[in-house]
Amino acid sequence: MREIIHNEDNLNDSQITETVIRMKVLLINKDSLYLGYERNVYQFPGGHLEQNETYEDCVKREVMEETGITIKDEDIGKPFFKVTFLSKDWPEVGKNRKAEIYYYAIKTNQEPDLTKINLTEHEKKGNFEVRKIKLNKVINKIKDNIKNSETNKVIAPDMIEALNEYFKQA
């Protein structure tokens, strides 16, 4: 598994006061990819690992909550990519956070079922929607969208790296 580490504050593990683990899923349907879209930002389905939850259970829960698609255990392989962020005083002074983001690639024949999604209030207010984008166009779509939100400048480069890594391995 390839890993990228962002550590602009030059922190070491002994300085970390909290760790957050997240899962992100490249949810592939034939020649297309499902992405979440809200507030002019594209994101892979995914989210935070909850207490006592396995990585696989987090993947299944997050995909269901954001797309309404049911993922089975046998559909989930190992993560193929990992991004780690070490951040000083984030989100508030006195906390040094390590965020580990594990990327999975999952193929499905299912279409999103919006009657089964369970969005957060933040996602609802941001008019969250699921978009299906052709695999051969997704990187350009993400690149073209960077200018539409400051958040994209942080998220998009790692999304593109994850997609490039997936395409190399596929």
C-alpha positions in Angstrom: 0.0 0.0 0.0 1.4 3.4 -1.0 1.4 6.1 1.7 1.7 9.9 1.5 2.5 11.8 4.7 1.7 15.5 5.1 3.7 16.9 8.0 4.3 20.6 7.5 4.6 21.2 11.3 7.3 18.5 11.6 5.5 16.6 14.3 6.6 13.3 15.6 4.4 10.6 17.1 5.2 11.6 20.7 3.7 15.0 20.0 0.3 13.7 18.8 -2.5 14.1 21.2 -5.4 12.7 19.1 -5.7 10.3 16.2 -8.6 10.2 13.7 -9.0 7.4 11.3 -11.1 7.8 8.1 -12.1 5.5 5.2 -12.6 6.7 1.7 -14.0 4.5 -1.1 -13.5 4.6 -4.8 -17.0 3.2 -5.6 -16.8 1.9 -9.1 -19.8 0.9 -11.3 -18.6 -0.5 -14.6 -16.8 2.4 -16.3 -17.9 5.1 -13.8 -17.2 6.3 -10.2 -19.7 7.5 -7.6 -18.7 10.7 -5.9 -20.4 12.8 -3.2 -20.8 16.5 -4.2 -21.7 19.3 -1.8 -20.7 23.0 -1.5 -18.8 22.8 -4.8 -16.6 19.9 -3.5 -16.3 16.4 -4.8 -15.4 13.7 -2.3 -15.2 9.9 -2.3 -17.8 8.3 -0.1 -16.4 7.8 3.4 -15.9 9.1 6.9 -14.7 8.6 10.4 -14.1 5.3 12.1 -16.5 5.1 15.1 -15.6 3.6 18.4 -15.4 -0.3 18.4 -16.0 -0.3 14.6 -13.8 -2.3 12.2 -12.4 -0.6 9.1 -14.7 -2.9 7.0 -17.8 -2.0 9.0 -16.9 1.7 8.6 -16.6 1.3 4.8 -20.0 -0.5 4.6 -21.7 2.1 6.9 -20.3 5.1 5.2 -21.2 3.8 1.7 -24.7 3.0 2.8 -25.2 6.4 4.5 -23.9 8.4 1.5 -25.1 6.3 -1.4 -27.7 3.8 -0.2 -25.6 1.0 -1.7 -25.1 -2.2 0.4 -21.5 -3.4 0.4 -20.8 -7.1 1.4 -17.8 -8.2 3.4 -16.5 -10.1 0.4 -16.6 -7.0 -1.8 -14.0 -5.2 0.5 -10.4 -6.0 -0.1 -7.4 -4.3 1.6 -6.8 -0.6 1.3 -4.6 0.3 -1.6 -3.6 3.8 -0.5 -3.1 5.8 2.7 -2.7 9.5 3.4 -1.6 10.7 6.8 -1.9 14.3 8.0 0.0 15.5 11.1 -1.3 18.9 12.2 -0.3 21.1 15.1 -3.0 22.9 17.0 -5.8 21.4 14.9 -8.7 22.0 15.2 -7.9 24.1 18.3 -4.9 25.2 20.1 -3.3 22.5 22.2 -4.2 19.5 20.1 -1.9 17.9 17.7 -3.8 15.6 15.3 -2.8 12.7 13.3 -5.4 11.9 10.6 -5.0 8.6 8.8 -7.1 8.1 5.7 -7.4 4.7 4.1 -8.6 4.3 0.5 -10.4 1.3 -0.7 -11.6 0.4 -4.3 -14.9 -1.4 -4.4 -16.8 -2.5 -7.5 -20.5 -2.6 -7.5 -23.3 -3.2 -10.0 -25.8 -1.3 -7.8 -27.1 2.2 -8.4 -27.5 4.6 -5.5 -30.7 4.3 -3.5 -31.4 7.7 -2.1 -34.3 6.3 0.0 -31.6 4.5 2.1 -29.1 7.3 2.6 -28.6 8.9 6.1 -26.9 12.3 5.6 -25.6 14.5 8.4 -27.1 17.9 8.9 -24.0 19.4 7.4 -24.4 17.3 4.3 -28.1 18.1 4.1 -27.4 21.9 4.4 -24.8 21.6 1.7 -27.3 19.9 -0.7 -25.3 16.7 -0.8 -25.8 14.6 -3.9 -24.3 11.5 -5.5 -22.8 12.0 -8.9 -21.7 9.3 -11.4 -18.6 10.3 -13.4 -16.9 8.3 -16.1 -13.5 6.9 -14.9 -11.7 8.3 -17.9 -13.0 11.8 -17.1 -13.0 11.9 -13.2 -9.5 13.3 -12.8 -10.2 16.2 -15.1 -13.5 16.8 -13.5 -11.8 17.1 -10.1 -9.0 19.3 -11.5 -11.5 21.6 -13.2 -13.5 21.9 -9.9 -10.5 23.0 -7.7 -11.2 26.7 -8.4 -14.7 26.4 -7.1 -13.8 26.0 -3.4 -10.9 26.5 -1.0 -11.6 23.0 0.4 -10.8 21.6 -3.1 -7.2 22.9 -2.8 -6.7 20.5 0.2 -8.8 17.5 -0.9 -8.4 17.4 -4.6 -4.6 16.6 -4.8 -5.0 13.5 -2.6 -8.0 12.4 -4.5 -6.1 12.6 -7.7 -3.2 10.7 -6.2 -5.5 8.0 -5.0 -7.1 7.7 -8.5 -3.7 7.6 -10.2 -2.6 4.9 -7.7 -5.8 2.9 -8.4 -5.3 3.2 -12.2 -1.7 2.0 -11.8 -2.8 -1.1 -9.9 -5.9 -1.8 -12.0 
